Amino acid sequence: MAKYLIQASYTAEGTKGLLKEGGTGRRRAVEEVVGGLGGTVEAMYFCYGADDTVLIVDLPDAASMAAVSMMVTASGALQTRATPLLTVEEIDEATRKQVAFRPPKA
């Protein structure tokens, strides 16, 4: 499973829906979407500031995350950012990989 941090801001229309459904209703909707793709919601919090909600979700693959992102964006209710999250072990594995890279010459 791939883990993602999702940060989202509601549009005016999305906020109207949140006011009508409440946080519990929105979490249930998120769980249905993520669960329908074989994933799970690890955490969901509402906040204020630049973002209205933040989530950590597990999805089977990047294509599943892309599908969610496109569906949510197309709704017009939210603006989102998804950041892949890597475990400490995945970073350890990355540090052991040999990468052939030549920086541009000045």
C-alpha positions as CSV (number, residue, x, y, z in Angstrom):
1,M,0.0,0.0,0.0
2,A,1.1,3.5,-0.7
3,K,0.6,6.2,2.0
4,Y,-0.4,9.8,1.2
5,L,-0.9,13.0,3.1
6,I,-3.8,14.9,1.6
7,Q,-4.3,18.5,2.4
8,A,-7.6,20.1,1.2
9,S,-9.4,23.4,1.2
10,Y,-13.2,23.6,0.7
11,T,-14.6,26.0,-1.9
12,A,-17.7,28.0,-0.9
13,E,-20.0,25.2,-2.3
14,G,-17.9,22.5,-0.5
15,T,-18.2,24.4,2.8
16,K,-22.0,24.5,2.3
17,G,-22.0,20.7,2.0
18,L,-19.8,20.4,5.1
19,L,-22.2,22.6,7.1
20,K,-25.1,20.4,6.0
21,E,-23.4,17.0,6.6
22,G,-21.0,17.8,9.4
23,G,-17.6,16.3,9.9
24,T,-18.8,12.8,10.5
25,G,-20.7,12.8,7.2
26,R,-17.6,13.9,5.3
27,R,-15.4,11.3,7.0
28,R,-17.9,8.6,6.1
29,A,-17.9,9.8,2.4
30,V,-14.0,9.8,2.4
31,E,-14.0,6.3,3.9
32,E,-16.4,5.1,1.2
33,V,-14.2,6.5,-1.6
34,V,-10.9,5.2,-0.2
35,G,-12.4,1.9,0.8
36,G,-14.0,1.4,-2.6
37,L,-10.5,1.4,-4.1
38,G,-9.1,-1.1,-1.5
39,G,-7.6,1.5,0.8
40,T,-8.0,2.8,4.3
41,V,-8.2,6.2,6.1
42,E,-5.5,6.3,8.8
43,A,-6.4,9.7,10.1
44,M,-8.6,12.7,9.2
45,Y,-8.6,16.0,10.9
46,F,-10.3,19.3,10.3
47,C,-8.3,22.5,10.8
48,Y,-8.3,26.2,9.9
49,G,-5.8,28.3,8.1
50,A,-4.6,27.5,4.6
51,D,-6.1,24.0,4.8
52,D,-9.6,22.9,6.0
53,T,-8.8,19.2,6.4
54,V,-5.8,16.9,6.4
55,L,-5.9,13.2,5.9
56,I,-3.5,10.3,5.8
57,V,-4.7,7.5,3.6
58,D,-3.4,4.2,2.4
59,L,-4.1,3.3,-1.2
60,P,-3.1,0.3,-3.3
61,D,-1.1,2.4,-5.9
62,A,-0.4,5.8,-7.4
63,A,-3.2,5.2,-10.0
64,S,-5.8,4.9,-7.2
65,M,-4.5,8.2,-5.7
66,A,-4.7,9.9,-9.2
67,A,-8.3,8.6,-9.6
68,V,-9.4,10.1,-6.3
69,S,-7.6,13.3,-7.0
70,M,-9.3,13.7,-10.4
71,M,-12.7,12.9,-9.0
72,V,-12.4,15.3,-6.2
73,T,-11.1,18.1,-8.4
74,A,-13.8,17.6,-10.9
75,S,-16.4,18.0,-8.2
76,G,-15.4,21.6,-7.7
77,A,-16.0,21.2,-3.9
78,L,-12.3,21.0,-2.8
79,Q,-8.8,22.0,-3.8
80,T,-6.4,19.3,-2.8
81,R,-2.7,18.4,-2.6
82,A,-1.5,14.9,-2.2
83,T,2.0,14.1,-1.0
84,P,3.4,10.6,-1.1
85,L,4.7,9.5,2.3
86,L,7.8,7.2,2.6
87,T,8.7,5.1,5.6
88,V,12.1,5.2,7.2
89,E,12.8,1.8,5.7
90,E,12.0,3.0,2.2
91,I,14.4,5.9,2.6
92,D,17.0,3.4,3.8
93,E,16.4,1.4,0.7
94,A,16.7,4.5,-1.5
95,T,20.1,5.5,0.1
96,R,21.5,2.1,-1.0
97,K,20.5,2.5,-4.6
98,Q,23.2,3.6,-7.1
99,V,22.1,6.4,-9.3
100,A,24.1,7.6,-12.4
101,F,23.7,11.3,-12.4
102,R,25.9,14.1,-13.9
103,P,25.1,17.6,-12.8
104,P,25.0,20.3,-15.5
105,K,28.3,22.0,-16.1
106,A,28.6,25.7,-15.4
